[in-house]
C-alpha cells in the first residue's frame, strides 16, 4: 500500500498567486452587475429589453466560473505525495490536458492543450493533480508565457523533482477573430527546469514523448 506524505513547500509563503503584489479590494457582485450593464449600454443596446435583462447576472456567474482559479492555492494541490514508487526514476508525462483560459489583454478566450512532465526525486503526485494544476492557472486572466512558467515553477518548488518540463499549445481568440484575424495559428510555449534545461538529450527525450507520435 502506498504511503501518503504531506510535504512543505520551500517557496516563499503567499496569500494569492495573482502575479500582483497587492490585489485591490474586490468589488461586490452588485458592482460587477452594474459594470456589465454599463458595457451593454456602451455597445448601443438597451439593457432593459427582454433578452438582456438577465445578462448582467449571467455574465457575472460566467466570470465566477472562468476565473475560479484565483480562489485556489496551487501549491496545496501538490502537498499530498507518494514515496513508495518501487525505485521508479524515469519521466512522468501527462499529455494533451485541454484547458480554457482568457487573455488578460482582451479577456478573449485561449483554448489549448498543456503537456506536463517531471523527473521525480523521491516523491510523485497523483496524475489528476497535474491536470488540476493546469486548470487552476488557466482559470485566471493570463498570458500564455506566464501560465507556462507558473505551472513549471510550482511543480519545481513543491515536489523538488530532478526536472520539470511544461509545453503549452494555445489558440488565442484575440488574434484569430479580431486584430490580425489569423484563425489557423497556434502559439507554443515551453518552460524547462532542472535536467530538462541542463541536458539536451533529456530535453529531446521529453519532447519526443510529447510530440513524437504526431503525424
KEKE-3310 file (N, C-alpha, C; in steps of 0.2 Angstrom, whole numbers, plus 5000, padded with zeros to 4 digits):
npx = (5004:5003:5011:5006:5012:5012:5019:5030:5031:5045:5045:5042:5030:5014:4998:4990:4992:4993:5001:5002:5008:5000:4983:4969:4954:4941:4927:4909:4896:4885:4891:4898:4888:4882:4893:4893:4881:4883:4892:4884:4876:4885:4888:4878:4866:4850:4849:4838:4829:4820:4828:4840:4839:4843:4856:4867:4868:4870:4882:4891:4890:4896:4909:4913:4915:4924:4935:4939:4950:4957:4954:4960:4974:4988:4999:4994:4988:4997:5003:5000:5008:5017:5028:5032:5037:5044:5057:5055:5062:5061:5054:5039:5025:5011:5000:4992:4982:4968:4963:4954:4956:4958:4964:4973:4974:4963:4953:4949:4945:4957:4961:4967:4980:4989:5005:5013:5027:5038:5053:5055:5061:5061:5048:5031:5016:4998:4991:4980:4981:4991:4983:4974:4982:4985:4973:4969:4978:4974:4962:4962:4965:4976:4993:5000:5014:5017:5008:5013:5026:5022:5016:5027:5036:5029:5027:5041:5045:5037:5037:5050:5058:5069:5069:5058:5046:5036:5025:5015:5001:4992:4977:4973:4960:4960:4968:4963:4950:4949:4958:4973:4967:4970:4965:4971:4982:4994:5000:5015:5023:5036:5043:5057:5065:5078:5085:5080:5082:5096:5101:5103:5100:5090:5080:5077:5072:5060:5053:5051:5042:5031:5028:5031:5023:5014:5008)
npy = (4994:5011:5024:5040:5056:5071:5086:5100:5116:5124:5136:5154:5160:5164:5173:5174:5169:5179:5186:5199:5211:5217:5214:5224:5229:5218:5221:5222:5209:5216:5228:5222:5218:5230:5235:5227:5230:5244:5242:5235:5246:5254:5248:5251:5245:5241:5238:5235:5228:5213:5202:5205:5208:5199:5197:5204:5197:5184:5185:5188:5177:5168:5173:5170:5156:5156:5162:5155:5151:5160:5158:5147:5139:5135:5127:5120:5109:5100:5095:5082:5068:5053:5041:5028:5021:5010:5012:5019:5029:5036:5047:5056:5059:5069:5071:5082:5090:5097:5115:5130:5146:5164:5178:5191:5204:5206:5199:5188:5172:5159:5144:5128:5115:5107:5100:5091:5087:5078:5073:5063:5065:5059:5058:5056:5063:5062:5059:5066:5078:5085:5089:5097:5107:5113:5118:5127:5137:5141:5146:5159:5177:5178:5177:5167:5164:5167:5158:5146:5146:5148:5135:5127:5132:5130:5116:5113:5120:5114:5100:5097:5090:5081:5087:5098:5099:5109:5111:5121:5123:5134:5142:5158:5169:5182:5185:5177:5180:5193:5209:5204:5193:5178:5163:5150:5149:5144:5145:5142:5138:5135:5128:5124:5116:5111:5096:5095:5107:5108:5097:5092:5079:5074:5084:5082:5069:5071:5080:5072:5062:5069:5075:5065:5055:5061:5064)
npz = (5000:4996:5004:5010:5010:5017:5012:5014:5006:4999:4994:4995:5007:5002:4999:4988:4972:4961:4953:4956:4968:4978:4978:4973:4983:4982:4972:4975:4971:4966:4961:4951:4942:4939:4931:4920:4915:4911:4901:4892:4888:4883:4871:4863:4864:4873:4890:4897:4889:4885:4881:4887:4900:4910:4908:4914:4927:4922:4915:4926:4934:4924:4924:4937:4936:4925:4931:4942:4947:4955:4968:4973:4980:4972:4976:4987:4980:4977:4989:4994:4993:4986:4991:4990:4977:4971:4967:4955:4942:4931:4918:4920:4912:4907:4894:4883:4890:4890:4891:4895:4895:4898:4889:4896:4891:4882:4887:4880:4874:4877:4870:4872:4874:4887:4891:4903:4912:4923:4931:4944:4961:4976:4977:4971:4963:4963:4947:4943:4950:4942:4931:4938:4942:4930:4927:4937:4935:4922:4924:4926:4923:4909:4902:4890:4891:4904:4911:4907:4914:4927:4930:4929:4938:4950:4951:4952:4964:4974:4973:4972:4961:4950:4938:4927:4914:4904:4892:4882:4870:4862:4856:4852:4854:4853:4842:4832:4829:4829:4826:4819:4813:4811:4809:4809:4817:4830:4846:4854:4869:4881:4896:4904:4918:4929:4925:4912:4907:4908:4901:4885:4879:4887:4887:4873:4874:4881:4874:4863:4868:4870:4857:4848:4842:4833:4817)
capx = (5000:5007:5011:5005:5016:5011:5026:5030:5034:5051:5044:5040:5023:5010:4991:4986:4997:4989:5006:5002:5010:4994:4977:4964:4949:4936:4920:4903:4893:4881:4895:4900:4882:4881:4898:4891:4875:4886:4895:4879:4873:4890:4888:4872:4860:4846:4850:4832:4825:4819:4834:4846:4838:4846:4863:4872:4869:4873:4890:4895:4891:4901:4916:4914:4917:4930:4941:4938:4957:4960:4952:4963:4981:4990:5003:4990:4986:5003:5006:4999:5013:5018:5035:5033:5037:5047:5063:5054:5066:5060:5050:5032:5022:5004:5000:4985:4977:4964:4961:4951:4959:4956:4969:4972:4974:4957:4948:4946:4947:4963:4959:4973:4982:4996:5009:5017:5032:5044:5058:5054:5066:5059:5041:5027:5010:4993:4991:4974:4983:4994:4978:4971:4987:4984:4966:4970:4982:4971:4956:4964:4967:4983:4996:5002:5021:5017:5005:5018:5031:5019:5015:5033:5039:5025:5029:5048:5046:5034:5039:5058:5060:5076:5067:5051:5045:5029:5024:5008:4999:4986:4974:4971:4954:4962:4971:4960:4944:4950:4965:4976:4962:4974:4962:4974:4988:4994:5005:5018:5027:5039:5047:5061:5068:5082:5089:5077:5085:5103:5104:5100:5097:5084:5075:5075:5068:5053:5049:5049:5037:5025:5026:5034:5018:5010:5009)
capy = (5000:5017:5029:5047:5060:5079:5090:5108:5119:5128:5143:5159:5160:5170:5173:5173:5170:5183:5190:5206:5211:5219:5215:5229:5226:5215:5224:5217:5206:5221:5232:5219:5218:5236:5236:5224:5234:5250:5240:5234:5252:5257:5245:5254:5241:5243:5233:5234:5224:5207:5197:5207:5209:5194:5196:5205:5191:5178:5187:5188:5170:5165:5176:5166:5150:5156:5164:5152:5149:5164:5156:5140:5139:5129:5123:5115:5103:5095:5093:5075:5064:5046:5039:5021:5020:5005:5014:5022:5035:5039:5053:5055:5064:5069:5075:5084:5092:5103:5120:5136:5152:5171:5183:5197:5210:5207:5195:5184:5165:5155:5137:5124:5109:5108:5094:5092:5081:5079:5068:5063:5064:5054:5058:5058:5066:5059:5062:5071:5084:5089:5092:5102:5112:5117:5121:5132:5143:5143:5149:5166:5181:5175:5177:5160:5163:5167:5152:5140:5147:5147:5128:5124:5134:5127:5109:5113:5122:5110:5092:5096:5084:5082:5092:5099:5102:5111:5114:5123:5125:5138:5146:5164:5172:5189:5186:5173:5183:5201:5211:5201:5188:5173:5158:5144:5150:5141:5148:5136:5140:5129:5130:5119:5117:5106:5092:5096:5113:5107:5091:5092:5073:5073:5088:5079:5064:5073:5082:5066:5059:5074:5076:5060:5051:5065:5063)
capz = (5000:4995:5009:5008:5014:5016:5012:5015:5001:5000:4991:5000:5008:4999:5000:4982:4967:4955:4949:4958:4975:4982:4974:4976:4986:4977:4972:4976:4965:4963:4957:4944:4938:4936:4926:4914:4912:4908:4895:4887:4886:4879:4864:4860:4866:4879:4895:4900:4884:4887:4880:4890:4907:4915:4905:4919:4932:4919:4914:4932:4935:4920:4927:4943:4933:4921:4935:4949:4949:4960:4975:4974:4981:4968:4980:4991:4976:4977:4995:4996:4988:4987:4991:4989:4970:4969:4963:4948:4942:4924:4917:4921:4907:4906:4888:4880:4895:4887:4895:4893:4898:4895:4888:4901:4887:4879:4890:4875:4876:4874:4870:4870:4877:4891:4892:4909:4913:4928:4933:4951:4965:4980:4978:4965:4965:4959:4940:4942:4952:4937:4927:4942:4942:4924:4927:4942:4932:4917:4926:4928:4917:4908:4895:4889:4893:4912:4913:4907:4919:4934:4931:4929:4944:4956:4952:4954:4971:4979:4973:4972:4957:4946:4932:4925:4908:4903:4885:4881:4864:4863:4851:4855:4850:4852:4836:4827:4827:4829:4825:4813:4810:4808:4813:4809:4821:4836:4849:4858:4874:4885:4902:4906:4924:4931:4920:4906:4904:4908:4897:4878:4877:4892:4884:4867:4875:4884:4868:4858:4871:4869:4851:4843:4839:4829:4810)
cpx = (5004:5006:5010:5008:5014:5018:5025:5034:5040:5050:5041:5033:5020:5002:4988:4991:4993:4994:5006:5004:5004:4988:4972:4958:4943:4929:4915:4900:4888:4885:4897:4894:4881:4886:4896:4885:4878:4889:4890:4876:4878:4890:4882:4866:4856:4846:4843:4827:4825:4825:4840:4845:4842:4854:4868:4873:4872:4881:4894:4895:4896:4908:4918:4917:4924:4936:4941:4945:4960:4959:4955:4971:4984:4995:5000:4988:4991:5006:5005:5003:5014:5025:5037:5032:5041:5053:5061:5058:5066:5055:5042:5029:5015:5003:4992:4980:4974:4963:4958:4953:4956:4963:4968:4972:4967:4951:4945:4949:4953:4961:4965:4974:4989:4999:5014:5021:5036:5047:5058:5060:5064:5051:5037:5020:5005:4992:4985:4976:4987:4989:4975:4975:4986:4978:4966:4973:4978:4964:4957:4965:4975:4986:5000:5009:5021:5013:5010:5023:5028:5018:5022:5036:5035:5027:5037:5049:5043:5036:5046:5060:5067:5075:5060:5051:5038:5029:5016:5007:4993:4984:4971:4966:4956:4966:4968:4954:4943:4957:4968:4972:4966:4971:4966:4981:4988:5001:5008:5023:5030:5043:5051:5065:5073:5086:5086:5080:5093:5106:5100:5096:5090:5079:5072:5070:5060:5049:5047:5043:5030:5023:5027:5028:5013:5013:5012)
cpy = (5006:5021:5036:5051:5068:5082:5097:5111:5123:5135:5148:5159:5166:5168:5171:5174:5173:5186:5197:5206:5212:5219:5220:5225:5224:5219:5219:5214:5212:5226:5229:5219:5224:5238:5233:5228:5241:5248:5238:5241:5255:5254:5248:5251:5244:5237:5231:5230:5217:5202:5199:5208:5205:5193:5198:5200:5185:5179:5186:5181:5166:5167:5172:5159:5151:5158:5162:5150:5154:5162:5149:5142:5133:5125:5118:5109:5098:5093:5086:5071:5057:5045:5032:5020:5015:5006:5017:5029:5038:5044:5051:5061:5063:5074:5077:5086:5098:5108:5126:5141:5158:5175:5189:5204:5211:5203:5190:5177:5163:5148:5133:5118:5110:5101:5095:5086:5083:5073:5068:5062:5058:5053:5059:5060:5063:5063:5067:5078:5088:5092:5097:5108:5117:5121:5127:5139:5145:5147:5156:5170:5179:5178:5170:5159:5163:5161:5146:5141:5146:5139:5125:5126:5131:5120:5109:5115:5117:5103:5091:5090:5086:5087:5092:5101:5103:5114:5115:5125:5128:5142:5152:5168:5179:5191:5182:5176:5190:5202:5208:5196:5182:5166:5151:5144:5147:5143:5143:5139:5134:5132:5124:5120:5110:5102:5093:5102:5112:5102:5091:5085:5072:5077:5085:5073:5066:5076:5077:5062:5063:5074:5070:5056:5055:5064:5069)
cpz = (5000:5001:5006:5012:5012:5016:5012:5009:5003:4997:4996:5001:5004:5000:4994:4977:4961:4951:4951:4965:4979:4978:4977:4979:4981:4978:4973:4970:4962:4959:4951:4940:4935:4931:4920:4911:4908:4901:4889:4884:4881:4872:4860:4860:4872:4884:4898:4895:4887:4887:4884:4898:4912:4913:4911:4925:4928:4917:4921:4935:4931:4922:4933:4941:4930:4925:4942:4951:4954:4967:4977:4975:4977:4971:4984:4987:4976:4983:4997:4991:4990:4986:4989:4981:4967:4965:4956:4948:4934:4923:4918:4916:4906:4900:4887:4885:4892:4893:4891:4897:4895:4895:4893:4897:4884:4882:4885:4876:4873:4875:4868:4874:4881:4891:4898:4911:4919:4929:4941:4955:4970:4980:4971:4967:4960:4952:4939:4945:4947:4933:4931:4942:4936:4924:4932:4939:4926:4918:4930:4922:4916:4902:4895:4892:4901:4914:4913:4912:4926:4935:4933:4936:4950:4957:4954:4961:4976:4979:4973:4967:4954:4940:4931:4918:4907:4896:4884:4873:4864:4856:4854:4851:4849:4846:4830:4825:4828:4827:4818:4809:4807:4812:4813:4813:4827:4839:4854:4862:4878:4890:4904:4913:4925:4925:4913:4903:4903:4903:4890:4877:4881:4889:4878:4868:4877:4878:4863:4861:4870:4862:4846:4839:4834:4822:4807)
residu = (UNK:UNK:UNK:UNK:UNK:UNK:UNK:UNK:UNK:UNK:UNK:UNK:UNK:UNK:UNK:UNK:UNK:UNK:UNK:UNK:UNK:UNK:UNK:UNK:UNK:UNK:UNK:UNK:UNK:UNK:UNK:UNK:UNK:UNK:UNK:UNK:UNK:UNK:UNK:UNK:UNK:UNK:UNK:UNK:UNK:UNK:UNK:UNK:UNK:UNK:UNK:UNK:UNK:UNK:UNK:UNK:UNK:UNK:UNK:UNK:UNK:UNK:UNK:UNK:UNK:UNK:UNK:UNK:UNK:UNK:UNK:UNK:UNK:UNK:UNK:UNK:UNK:UNK:UNK:UNK:UNK:UNK:UNK:UNK:UNK:UNK:UNK:UNK:UNK:UNK:UNK:UNK:UNK:UNK:UNK:UNK:UNK:UNK:UNK:UNK:UNK:UNK:UNK:UNK:UNK:UNK:UNK:UNK:UNK:UNK:UNK:UNK:UNK:UNK:UNK:UNK:UNK:UNK:UNK:UNK:UNK:UNK:UNK:UNK:UNK:UNK:UNK:UNK:UNK:UNK:UNK:UNK:UNK:UNK:UNK:UNK:UNK:UNK:UNK:UNK:UNK:UNK:UNK:UNK:UNK:UNK:UNK:UNK:UNK:UNK:UNK:UNK:UNK:UNK:UNK:UNK:UNK:UNK:UNK:UNK:UNK:UNK:UNK:UNK:UNK:UNK:UNK:UNK:UNK:UNK:UNK:UNK:UNK:UNK:UNK:UNK:UNK:UNK:UNK:UNK:UNK:UNK:UNK:UNK:UNK:UNK:UNK:UNK:UNK:UNK:UNK:UNK:UNK:UNK:UNK:UNK:UNK:UNK:UNK:UNK:UNK:UNK:UNK:UNK:UNK:UNK:UNK:UNK:UNK:UNK:UNK:UNK:UNK:UNK:UNK)
# end
